[in-house]
């Protein structure tokens, strides 16, 4: 009897998954991205929390205010709350993430992972980037070029 009870206890511990709301409480928003086969660099540093309905994939992630930064030639902006639907290799119905194209801010509405590439869609247009570009989380204000403390880029005076 005791061995059966121990077996049931151990099997319940090892069968915990995303469908179990208690297991979600211990994960960060970045951990959830990894669970769905996405790199953590899709979110900037500083996510305060998230909500996820594992049955529908609907999610929201929260930041302390709007976050913007430049990466390569792109300006990116995250609202204080971003939302959408997540499944393995697919983020859809995204709200709260935009990219500046010429003079206009355009919403990114979908991200699809195909092997080692991420495809970002803004509706009628899309662009592919190597997944390696997203292994590190950018910081608000300075993106990936943050050399100082607190996300402030330090400039050397010559």
N, C-alpha and C positions, 0 to 999 in steps of 0.2 A: 504494500500500500504506500509506504513512504517513497519507494523508488518511482512509483507511478506519479505521485505528487511532484517529486523533483523533476521528472521528465516533462510533465505538463508546464511547470514553472519555467524551465530552461527553454522549451520550445516556444513558449509565448514571448520570452525575451528575444530570441533570435528571429522571430517572425515579424518584428516591428518593422513597418514600412511607412511610406508617405500617406497611405490610406489611414494611418493611425494618428489622430490629432495630437496625441501626447508626444509622439516622436517629432512632429513638426515644431513643437515649442522649443526644442533644444537646438534647432538649426538656425543659422543666419540666412539672410537673403542670398548671400554669396554661396552658401552651402546648397541652397535650393537650386541655384543656377547649375552647379556642378551635377546635382542629381539628375537634371534633365539634359545633360551632355553639353552644357554651355560653359564657356570660360567666365571667370569672375569679373574680368575687365569690361563686361557689358554694363556694369554699374560702377559709378564713381565711388570713391571712398566715402564713408560716412552714412551709409544706409542705417537709419534708426530702427527699422523694423519692417515687417511685411505681414500681409494676410494672404492665405492661399486656401482655396477650396480644392482639395486633391481629386474630388470626383469630377469637377468641371474644368479644372485647370485655371480658373479665374484667380488673378492675383493683383495685389497692390503693394508697392514698395514706397517707403516714406523717407524723406530727407528733411533736414532742418533748413528749409527755404529752397529757392531756385538755385540751380548749380549750372554754371557754364564754363567752358574751357575750349581751347583749340588743340586739335591734334592734326599734324601735318597741315594741310591747307583747309581743313574743315573746322567750322565753329559748331559746337554741340551745346544744346541746352536741355537740362532736365528740370521739370517742374518739381515742386515739393512732394507731389504724389504722382507716381507713374502707375499705369495699370494695363492689363491685357489678359491674354490667355496663353498658358505655357503647356507644352507637351514635349516629349523627347524630340530634340533637334528643331523645334518650331515655336517661335513667339509670334502671336498674331493679335489683331485688334488693339495694337499698342496706342496708348494715349499718354502724353506728357513728355515725349522725347522728340526733339526737332533738330534739324541741321540747316545751317544757313547756306543757301545756294544763290550766288550773286547778291541781290539785295533782299531776298525773301527767305523767311523761315518756313520750312516745309516739315510736316510731321513724318517721322519714321513710323510706319504702321505694321511692319513685319520684319522678322529676322529668321532666316532659315540656315541651319548648319548642314552642309554637304561635305562629308569627309573632313578635309582640313581647311575649308573656306566657310566664311559667313557671308550670306547675301542679305543686304539691307534694302528694303523696298520702301519707296515713298509714294506708292500708287502706280503710276504709269512707267516709272523708271526704277532701276535698281543698280546696285554696285556690289561687287564681290571684293572681300579682303581676306588675307590669310589669317587663320585663327590665332597664329602666334602673335599678332598685333594686339590681342586681347587677354593675354595671360596676366597682365598687371592692371590694377584699377587706377584710372586717372583721378586726379584731385581737382576739386572745384577751384576755379581761378587760374590754375597753371597746367592742367592736363598731366602730361608725363614729364614735363620739364620743371620739376619742383626741386630746387637745390637747397632751399632754406628750411627753416623750422615753420611748422604750421601752414605749409603750402605756399609760402611766399618765395618767389624765385629771387635769389641774391645775384646782383650784378657786380662784376669786378670793375673797379675804377682803375683805368690805366693812364 
